[in-house]
Amino acid sequence: MFCAIYKSPKKENTYLYIKTKDDFSDVPEALLSTFGTPQFVMVLKLSHERKLALADINKVREQLSSQGYYLQIPPPVTNLLDEYKARKSENNT
């Protein structure tokens, strides 16, 4: 299975995977307006042997088959101050 990957000009580290290059017909209009004008990155073969940096390849393949696209968003940013406070309060008890 091949897919085309596009990056968002509005949202850093946000990528849209679609089944066919330049065919955004399966992507909801609301998502495209939030995503911005997709910027082509590459065509990629999604084989079971391949690993993706921030996405589960099986989930990508499943969503491409079922809904026609996969949206990869960056993981949430860790709030280091909250972690520090939590550790500090654990040490004080």
C-alpha positions in Angstrom: 0.0 0.0 0.0 1.3 3.4 -1.0 0.2 6.8 0.4 1.0 10.4 -0.1 2.1 12.5 2.9 1.5 16.3 3.3 2.6 18.6 6.0 0.6 21.4 7.5 1.8 25.0 7.0 -0.3 26.1 10.0 0.4 23.3 12.6 4.0 22.3 13.2 4.7 18.6 13.0 1.2 17.8 11.7 1.0 15.5 8.7 -1.9 14.2 6.6 -1.6 10.8 4.9 -3.9 10.2 1.9 -4.3 7.2 -0.4 -3.7 9.0 -3.7 -1.4 12.0 -4.3 -3.4 15.3 -4.6 -6.8 13.5 -4.0 -8.3 15.2 -0.9 -11.8 14.1 -1.6 -12.0 11.8 1.5 -10.7 14.5 3.8 -13.4 16.6 5.6 -13.5 20.2 4.5 -13.3 21.4 8.2 -10.1 19.4 8.6 -8.5 20.9 5.5 -9.4 24.5 6.5 -7.7 23.9 9.9 -4.8 22.0 8.4 -4.1 24.7 5.8 -3.0 24.2 2.2 -1.3 20.8 2.3 2.4 20.9 1.3 3.5 17.7 -0.4 6.3 15.8 1.4 6.6 12.4 -0.2 5.0 9.2 -1.5 5.6 6.3 0.9 5.2 2.5 0.7 3.4 1.4 3.9 4.9 -2.1 4.3 4.6 -4.1 7.6 8.4 -4.1 7.9 8.6 -0.3 7.9 8.4 1.8 11.1 7.2 5.4 11.2 8.7 7.9 13.6 5.5 9.1 15.3 2.7 6.9 14.1 1.7 3.2 14.3 1.9 1.9 10.7 -0.9 -0.5 11.2 -3.2 2.3 12.4 -2.2 4.4 9.4 -3.0 1.5 7.0 -6.3 0.8 8.8 -7.5 4.5 8.7 -6.4 4.9 5.1 -8.5 1.9 4.2 -11.6 2.8 6.3 -11.8 6.6 6.0 -9.3 7.5 3.2 -6.9 9.6 5.3 -4.8 9.6 8.5 -4.0 12.7 10.5 -0.7 12.6 12.4 -0.5 15.2 15.2 2.5 15.7 17.4 2.4 14.3 20.9 1.3 16.7 23.7 4.1 18.9 25.1 5.2 17.8 28.6 4.7 20.5 31.2 8.0 20.2 33.1 6.8 22.6 35.8 3.9 20.3 36.7 6.1 17.3 36.7 8.6 19.0 39.0 5.8 20.1 41.4 4.3 16.6 41.4 7.7 15.0 42.2 8.4 17.6 44.9 5.0 17.0 46.6 5.7 13.2 46.5 9.0 13.7 48.2 7.5 15.9 50.9 5.0 13.3 52.0 
